[in-house]
């Protein structure tokens, strides 16, 4: 939809990720702005590049971009999540229609009370709908601050991601990195020691951890883990302490003013190594519109307690690693993968070699009548990493039914965009079905919240880490000793 008759400043090319090959022409590679909702976004300076686009691209996917000098300049991608039909209620559809009407009529954002820590000066800013389809769009706002606040006005199952002001590097995963994952696939065999280690993951401990993060136990006082909320700082401090008690070296990584920091924890290799295996979740949350409460029991408390309990088991067994291991709890995921984008960029600029990265996001919900499941991304990520994790699932958690999900996108995308092998673990095949998704009722004490499924997926994450990083037991410790401590 074109809303301004001024001269276009560029052509906005919105291409399916599957249409974009590694060896794209320079006029595209030099004007790449990132992946948003399974779409690759390019700003093409003129029409000469249009004929170089993949021949599968529809002409309607390239639209003139109008940004008048005195109007809003910050572009934001908005996208509806892939949701099950049971969640598409008349109330929700009305919410979406009201949001679109709001964009087309009021054309301004008013900053909500209690979330103005980021911003000084004016309390409102203009908004312009640049382009939209039935389930996505591009909105122009005044600045990055307004871009972050826009997320508080979105319909429940929508997300907002700021589009960078300048191009980002187009970095396909290199063949050498993929070949290393293929080597792991070829050499993968059942390992009784790995089984003995991962089988010690405790559902009872997971239950304690999630009830603390959601304040269901009344102990933490955390009303919300929204990245702007004080409760996210409390959660971050607690997570850092718990990881450190489990033997990790941890640090906070601030990435944007006003946001909770990333919690980055590391187990250094026993002998010097440049290689790292990274397993992650995001600890920030989102609640119902207009409500402070955002417990995030599933999204993504479930992924957070998974990596935390991997750390607890590392401490319990005393294992050491042959390659470096990082367990990371990201913040800013709900505002556009902001924490993970900052860290993935930092790692790339430092020359870090990430063997593989696995993000666990929403692991706990099991719909009535469905078996325990494990879903993998259909389009964003490295297929070889997905296959490796699927094979490991069949070995160590055969109770999981494995398949693909259109649910998109989580922090693995940030690493995929930086050329690292990565994948995402999700709670089911098919779209999102959790009725408490992005809801203030996202607690652990409710129907469908299944910690046994979380444990099964956690075992898969942990087993993948052990196979990829390599490990050693303390001298004198045997498989029988591990089983005695389960």
C-alpha positions as CSV (number, residue, x, y, z in Angstrom):
1,X,0.0,0.0,0.0
2,X,1.5,3.4,-1.0
3,X,0.5,6.2,1.3
4,X,2.5,9.2,0.0
5,X,2.7,10.5,-3.6
6,X,6.3,11.7,-3.2
7,X,9.2,10.4,-5.3
8,X,10.3,7.0,-4.0
9,X,13.7,6.8,-2.4
10,X,14.2,3.2,-3.2
11,X,12.5,0.0,-4.2
12,X,11.7,-2.3,-1.3
13,X,12.2,-5.9,-2.3
14,X,10.5,-8.4,0.0
15,X,11.5,-11.9,-1.1
16,X,10.8,-15.3,0.3
17,X,13.9,-16.7,2.1
18,X,13.7,-19.8,-0.1
19,X,14.1,-17.6,-3.2
20,X,17.4,-16.1,-2.0
21,X,20.4,-18.2,-2.9
22,X,24.0,-17.8,-1.4
23,X,25.4,-16.4,-4.6
24,X,23.1,-13.4,-5.1
25,X,24.2,-10.4,-7.3
26,X,26.1,-7.6,-5.7
27,X,23.3,-5.1,-6.1
28,X,21.2,-7.3,-3.8
29,X,24.0,-8.4,-1.4
30,X,25.1,-4.8,-0.9
31,X,21.6,-3.7,-0.1
32,X,20.5,-6.5,2.3
33,X,18.7,-5.4,5.4
34,X,17.9,-8.7,7.1
35,X,15.4,-11.5,7.4
36,X,12.0,-10.7,8.8
37,X,9.2,-13.2,9.1
38,X,10.7,-15.7,6.7
39,X,11.2,-12.8,4.2
40,X,14.5,-11.3,3.1
41,X,14.3,-7.6,2.8
42,X,16.4,-5.5,0.4
43,X,16.3,-1.8,-0.5
44,X,17.2,-1.5,-4.2
45,X,18.4,2.0,-5.2
46,X,17.0,1.8,-8.7
47,X,15.1,-0.5,-11.1
48,X,18.2,-1.8,-12.8
49,X,18.6,-4.5,-10.2
50,X,15.0,-5.7,-10.6
51,X,15.8,-7.9,-13.6
52,X,18.5,-9.6,-11.6
53,X,16.1,-10.8,-8.9
54,X,15.3,-14.6,-8.8
55,X,12.8,-15.5,-11.5
56,X,10.5,-17.0,-8.9
57,X,9.9,-13.5,-7.4
58,X,6.5,-12.0,-8.0
59,X,6.5,-8.4,-9.3
60,X,4.3,-7.4,-6.4
61,X,7.1,-8.3,-4.0
62,X,9.0,-5.2,-5.2
63,X,7.3,-2.0,-4.1
64,X,8.3,1.7,-4.3
65,X,9.4,3.0,-0.9
66,X,8.2,6.5,-0.1
67,X,9.8,8.3,2.9
68,X,9.4,12.1,2.7
69,X,12.2,14.1,4.3
70,X,9.9,15.6,7.0
71,X,8.2,12.3,7.8
72,X,9.0,9.2,9.8
73,X,12.2,7.4,8.7
74,X,12.6,4.3,10.8
75,X,11.2,1.2,9.1
76,X,9.7,-1.6,11.2
77,X,8.6,-5.0,10.0
78,X,5.4,-6.2,11.6
79,X,4.4,-9.9,11.2
80,X,1.7,-12.2,12.4
81,X,3.0,-15.4,14.0
82,X,1.9,-18.7,12.4
83,X,-1.0,-19.7,14.7
84,X,-3.3,-22.7,14.8
85,X,-6.9,-22.0,13.6
86,X,-8.2,-22.5,17.2
87,X,-6.5,-19.2,18.2
88,X,-8.0,-17.2,15.3
89,X,-11.1,-16.2,17.3
90,X,-13.6,-13.4,16.3
91,X,-12.1,-11.4,19.2
92,X,-8.6,-11.7,17.9
93,X,-9.6,-10.9,14.3
94,X,-11.4,-7.7,15.6
95,X,-8.2,-6.8,17.4
96,X,-6.2,-7.1,14.2
97,X,-8.8,-5.0,12.3
98,X,-8.7,-2.3,15.0
99,X,-4.9,-2.2,14.8
100,X,-4.9,-1.7,11.1
101,X,-7.6,1.0,11.4
102,X,-5.4,2.7,14.1
103,X,-2.4,2.7,11.8
104,X,-4.4,4.2,8.9
105,X,-6.2,6.8,11.0
106,X,-4.4,8.1,14.1
107,X,-0.9,7.9,12.6
108,X,0.8,8.3,15.9
109,X,2.2,6.3,18.8
110,X,1.5,7.4,22.4
111,X,4.1,5.9,24.7
112,X,2.6,3.8,27.5
113,X,3.0,4.9,31.1
114,X,5.7,3.0,32.9
115,X,7.7,2.2,29.7
116,X,9.2,5.6,28.9
117,X,12.7,4.9,30.4
118,X,14.1,4.7,26.9
119,X,12.9,8.1,25.6
120,X,13.2,11.8,26.3
121,X,11.1,14.6,25.0
122,X,7.9,14.2,23.0
123,X,5.5,11.4,24.1
124,X,4.1,10.8,20.7
125,X,5.4,10.4,17.1
126,X,4.0,9.9,13.6
127,X,3.3,6.5,12.1
128,X,2.9,5.6,8.5
129,X,1.9,2.2,7.0
130,X,4.3,1.8,4.0
131,X,3.3,-1.7,2.8
132,X,1.1,-4.5,4.1
133,X,-0.4,-7.9,3.3
134,X,-2.9,-9.8,5.3
135,X,-0.3,-11.0,7.8
136,X,2.7,-8.7,7.5
137,X,3.6,-5.1,6.8
138,X,6.2,-2.4,6.9
139,X,5.6,0.6,9.2
140,X,7.6,3.9,9.2
141,X,8.0,5.6,12.6
142,X,10.1,8.5,13.8
143,X,13.0,6.8,15.4
144,X,14.2,3.5,17.0
145,X,12.6,4.4,20.3
146,X,9.2,4.6,18.6
147,X,10.0,1.3,16.8
148,X,10.4,-0.5,20.2
149,X,7.3,1.1,21.6
150,X,5.3,0.0,18.6
151,X,5.5,-3.6,19.9
152,X,3.3,-2.6,22.8
153,X,0.4,-1.7,20.4
154,X,0.5,-4.8,18.3
155,X,-2.2,-7.4,18.2
156,X,-1.5,-10.4,20.5
157,X,0.1,-12.7,17.9
158,X,2.1,-10.1,16.0
159,X,5.7,-9.1,16.5
160,X,7.6,-6.0,15.4
161,X,11.3,-5.9,14.3
162,X,13.1,-2.7,13.4
163,X,14.7,-2.7,10.0
164,X,18.3,-1.3,10.2
165,X,18.9,2.2,8.8
166,X,21.8,0.9,6.7
167,X,22.6,-2.4,5.0
168,X,23.9,-5.4,7.0
169,X,26.3,-8.0,5.8
170,X,24.9,-10.8,3.8
171,X,26.7,-13.9,5.2
172,X,25.7,-17.3,4.1
173,X,26.8,-20.2,6.2
174,X,30.2,-21.3,4.7
175,X,30.6,-24.7,3.3
176,X,33.4,-25.5,5.7
177,X,31.1,-24.9,8.7
178,X,28.4,-27.1,7.2
179,X,30.9,-29.8,6.4
180,X,31.8,-30.0,10.1
181,X,28.2,-30.6,11.0
182,X,28.0,-33.3,8.3
183,X,31.0,-35.0,10.0
184,X,29.1,-35.1,13.2
185,X,26.1,-36.6,11.4
186,X,28.3,-39.3,9.9
187,X,30.0,-40.2,13.2
188,X,26.9,-40.0,15.4
189,X,26.3,-43.2,17.5
190,X,24.5,-44.0,20.7
191,X,26.8,-43.2,23.7
192,X,25.9,-44.8,27.0
193,X,27.8,-42.0,28.9
194,X,25.8,-39.3,27.1
195,X,22.6,-41.1,27.9
196,X,23.6,-41.4,31.6
197,X,24.4,-37.7,31.7
198,X,21.3,-36.4,30.0
199,X,18.9,-38.8,31.8
200,X,19.8,-37.0,35.1
201,X,17.9,-33.9,34.1
202,X,15.3,-33.3,36.8
203,X,11.7,-32.4,36.2
204,X,11.4,-31.5,39.9
205,X,14.1,-28.9,39.6
206,X,12.6,-27.5,36.4
207,X,9.3,-27.1,38.3
208,X,11.1,-25.1,41.0
209,X,12.9,-22.9,38.5
210,X,9.9,-22.0,36.3
211,X,7.7,-21.2,39.4
212,X,10.4,-18.8,40.5
213,X,10.7,-17.1,37.1
214,X,6.9,-16.7,36.9
215,X,6.5,-15.9,40.6
216,X,4.0,-18.7,41.0
217,X,5.9,-19.6,44.1
218,X,5.5,-16.1,45.5
219,X,9.3,-15.9,46.1
220,X,10.8,-13.8,43.3
221,X,8.3,-10.9,43.1
222,X,8.7,-10.9,39.3
223,X,5.5,-9.5,37.8
224,X,6.9,-9.3,34.3
225,X,10.1,-10.2,32.4
226,X,9.4,-7.7,29.6
227,X,12.7,-6.3,28.5
228,X,11.7,-2.8,29.8
229,X,10.4,-4.0,33.1
230,X,12.3,-4.1,36.4
231,X,11.4,-7.7,36.8
232,X,13.6,-8.7,33.9
233,X,16.6,-7.3,35.8
234,X,15.6,-9.4,38.8
235,X,15.4,-12.4,36.6
236,X,18.7,-11.7,34.9
237,X,20.5,-11.3,38.2
238,X,19.0,-14.6,39.5
239,X,19.9,-16.5,36.3
240,X,23.5,-15.2,36.4
241,X,23.8,-16.3,40.0
242,X,22.3,-19.8,39.2
243,X,24.6,-20.3,36.3
244,X,27.6,-19.3,38.3
245,X,26.7,-21.7,41.1
246,X,26.7,-24.3,38.4
247,X,30.3,-23.6,37.6
248,X,30.0,-21.3,34.6
249,X,31.8,-17.9,34.1
250,X,29.0,-15.4,33.4
251,X,28.7,-11.8,32.3
252,X,25.9,-9.4,31.5
253,X,26.0,-8.0,28.0
254,X,24.1,-4.7,27.7
255,X,23.0,-4.0,24.1
256,X,20.5,-1.1,24.1
257,X,19.7,1.5,26.7
258,X,16.6,0.6,28.8
259,X,16.7,-3.1,27.8
260,X,17.5,-6.0,30.2
261,X,21.0,-7.4,29.3
262,X,21.9,-10.7,27.8
263,X,23.2,-13.3,30.3
264,X,26.2,-15.0,28.7
265,X,27.7,-18.0,30.5
266,X,30.7,-20.0,29.5
267,X,32.5,-23.2,30.2
268,X,36.0,-23.0,28.8
269,X,37.5,-26.0,27.1
270,X,39.8,-28.1,29.2
271,X,42.6,-27.5,26.7
272,X,42.8,-24.5,24.4
273,X,40.2,-24.4,21.7
274,X,38.9,-21.8,19.3
275,X,35.6,-23.6,18.8
276,X,32.4,-23.0,20.7
277,X,29.0,-24.8,20.9
278,X,26.2,-22.3,21.9
279,X,22.8,-23.3,23.4
280,X,20.3,-20.6,24.2
281,X,16.8,-19.4,25.2
282,X,15.4,-16.0,25.8
283,X,14.3,-14.9,29.3
284,X,12.3,-11.8,28.3
285,X,8.5,-12.1,28.1
286,X,5.4,-10.5,26.8
287,X,1.9,-10.3,28.3
288,X,-1.6,-9.3,27.3
289,X,-2.1,-5.8,25.9
290,X,-2.5,-3.2,28.6
291,X,-1.5,-5.5,31.4
292,X,1.8,-5.3,33.4
293,X,1.8,-9.1,34.2
294,X,4.0,-11.0,31.8
295,X,5.0,-14.3,33.4
296,X,6.3,-16.0,30.2
297,X,6.1,-19.5,31.6
298,X,6.3,-21.0,28.1
299,X,7.5,-18.1,26.0
300,X,10.3,-18.5,26.9
301,X,10.6,-19.5,30.5
302,X,10.6,-23.1,29.2
303,X,13.7,-22.6,27.0
304,X,15.4,-20.7,29.8
305,X,14.9,-23.4,32.4
306,X,16.1,-26.0,29.9
307,X,19.6,-24.3,29.5
308,X,19.7,-23.7,33.3
309,X,19.2,-27.3,34.0
310,X,21.8,-28.3,31.5
311,X,24.2,-26.1,33.6
312,X,23.0,-27.8,36.8
313,X,23.7,-31.2,35.4
314,X,27.2,-30.1,34.2
315,X,27.9,-29.1,37.8
316,X,26.4,-32.3,39.2
317,X,28.5,-34.6,36.9
318,X,31.7,-32.6,37.0
319,X,32.2,-33.1,33.2
320,X,34.6,-30.9,31.3
321,X,34.6,-30.0,27.6
322,X,37.0,-30.4,24.8
323,X,35.6,-27.3,23.0
324,X,34.1,-24.2,24.6
325,X,30.5,-24.2,25.6
326,X,28.2,-21.2,26.0
327,X,24.8,-21.2,27.6
328,X,23.1,-17.9,26.8
329,X,19.8,-16.3,28.0
330,X,18.9,-13.5,25.6
331,X,16.8,-10.4,26.2
332,X,15.0,-8.2,23.7
333,X,13.8,-11.2,21.7
334,X,10.2,-10.0,21.8
335,X,11.2,-6.6,20.3
336,X,12.9,-8.1,17.2
337,X,15.7,-10.5,18.4
338,X,17.7,-7.5,19.5
339,X,19.8,-9.1,22.2
340,X,20.8,-12.0,20.0
341,X,21.5,-9.8,17.0
342,X,23.9,-7.8,19.1
343,X,25.7,-10.8,20.4
344,X,25.9,-12.7,17.1
345,X,27.3,-9.5,15.5
346,X,29.9,-9.2,18.3
347,X,31.0,-12.8,17.8
348,X,31.3,-12.4,14.1
349,X,33.4,-9.3,14.4
350,X,35.7,-11.0,16.9
351,X,36.2,-13.9,14.6
352,X,34.6,-16.5,16.9
353,X,34.0,-20.0,15.5
354,X,30.6,-21.2,16.5
355,X,30.4,-24.9,15.6
356,X,26.6,-24.8,16.0
357,X,24.0,-22.8,17.8
358,X,20.6,-24.2,19.1
359,X,17.8,-22.0,20.4
360,X,15.0,-23.4,22.5
361,X,11.9,-21.2,22.4
362,X,8.5,-22.4,23.6
363,X,9.1,-26.0,24.6
364,X,6.3,-26.7,27.1
365,X,2.8,-26.7,25.6
366,X,1.2,-29.9,24.5
367,X,-2.2,-29.7,22.9
368,X,-4.9,-32.1,24.1
369,X,-4.6,-35.5,22.5
370,X,-1.2,-34.8,20.9
371,X,2.0,-36.8,21.7
372,X,5.1,-35.1,23.0
373,X,6.7,-33.3,20.1
374,X,9.7,-31.5,18.8
375,X,9.3,-29.0,15.9
376,X,12.1,-27.6,13.7
377,X,12.1,-24.5,11.5
378,X,10.8,-25.0,8.0
379,X,12.9,-22.3,6.4
380,X,15.4,-20.3,8.6
381,X,18.4,-22.2,9.8
382,X,20.9,-24.8,8.7
383,X,19.3,-28.1,7.5
384,X,22.3,-30.1,8.5
385,X,22.0,-28.9,12.1
386,X,18.3,-29.6,12.1
387,X,19.0,-33.2,10.9
388,X,21.7,-33.7,13.5
389,X,19.4,-32.7,16.3
390,X,16.6,-34.8,14.9
391,X,18.8,-37.8,14.8
392,X,20.0,-37.2,18.3
393,X,16.3,-36.9,19.4
394,X,15.6,-40.4,18.0
395,X,18.5,-41.8,20.0
396,X,18.1,-40.1,23.4
397,X,14.4,-38.9,23.5
398,X,12.5,-41.4,21.2
399,X,9.3,-40.5,22.9
400,X,9.3,-37.2,20.9
401,X,7.4,-37.1,17.6
402,X,9.6,-34.9,15.3
403,X,8.6,-32.7,12.4
404,X,8.6,-29.1,11.0
405,X,6.9,-26.0,12.2
406,X,6.1,-22.7,10.4
407,X,6.4,-20.9,13.7
408,X,9.0,-18.1,13.2
409,X,11.3,-16.6,14.2
410,X,13.6,-16.9,17.3
411,X,17.2,-16.0,18.2
412,X,18.8,-18.7,16.0
413,X,17.9,-16.4,13.1
414,X,20.5,-13.8,14.4
415,X,23.2,-16.4,14.2
416,X,22.0,-17.7,10.8
417,X,22.2,-14.2,9.5
418,X,25.9,-14.0,10.7
419,X,26.8,-17.2,8.8
420,X,26.7,-19.6,11.8
421,X,25.1,-23.1,11.6
422,X,22.0,-22.8,13.7
423,X,18.5,-24.2,14.3
424,X,15.5,-23.7,16.6
425,X,13.7,-26.2,18.8
426,X,9.9,-25.7,19.3
427,X,7.2,-27.6,21.2
428,X,5.2,-29.0,18.3
429,X,5.0,-29.7,14.6
430,X,2.7,-27.2,12.9
431,X,1.8,-23.7,14.0
432,X,1.6,-22.2,17.5
433,X,-1.3,-23.7,19.4
434,X,-0.7,-22.5,23.0
435,X,-3.8,-20.4,24.0
436,X,-1.6,-18.5,26.4
437,X,0.9,-17.3,23.8
438,X,1.7,-13.6,24.4
439,X,-0.7,-13.7,27.3
440,X,-0.6,-12.7,30.9
441,X,-1.9,-16.1,31.8
442,X,1.3,-17.9,30.5
443,X,1.9,-19.8,33.7
444,X,3.2,-23.3,34.3
445,X,0.2,-24.4,36.5
446,X,-2.3,-24.8,33.7
447,X,-3.6,-27.5,31.3
448,X,-1.2,-28.4,28.6
449,X,2.0,-27.2,30.3
450,X,4.1,-30.3,30.2
451,X,7.5,-30.3,32.0
452,X,8.1,-33.9,30.9
453,X,8.1,-32.7,27.3
454,X,10.5,-29.8,28.3
455,X,12.8,-32.4,29.9
456,X,12.7,-34.6,26.8
457,X,13.7,-31.6,24.6
458,X,16.3,-30.5,27.1
459,X,17.9,-34.0,26.9
460,X,18.1,-33.5,23.1
461,X,19.8,-30.1,23.5
462,X,22.2,-31.4,26.0
463,X,23.1,-34.6,24.1
464,X,23.7,-32.4,21.0
465,X,26.0,-30.2,23.0
466,X,27.9,-33.3,24.4
467,X,28.4,-34.8,20.9
468,X,29.4,-31.6,19.3
469,X,31.7,-30.2,22.0
470,X,33.2,-33.4,23.3
471,X,33.5,-34.1,27.0
472,X,35.3,-36.0,29.7
473,X,34.2,-37.3,33.0
474,X,36.2,-36.6,36.2
475,X,38.9,-39.1,36.8
476,X,37.6,-42.2,38.5
477,X,33.9,-41.4,37.7
478,X,32.0,-44.1,35.7
479,X,28.6,-44.6,34.1
480,X,27.5,-46.4,37.3
481,X,28.4,-43.4,39.4
482,X,26.2,-41.2,37.1
483,X,23.3,-43.5,37.5
484,X,23.6,-43.5,41.3
485,X,23.3,-39.7,41.3
486,X,20.2,-39.5,39.1
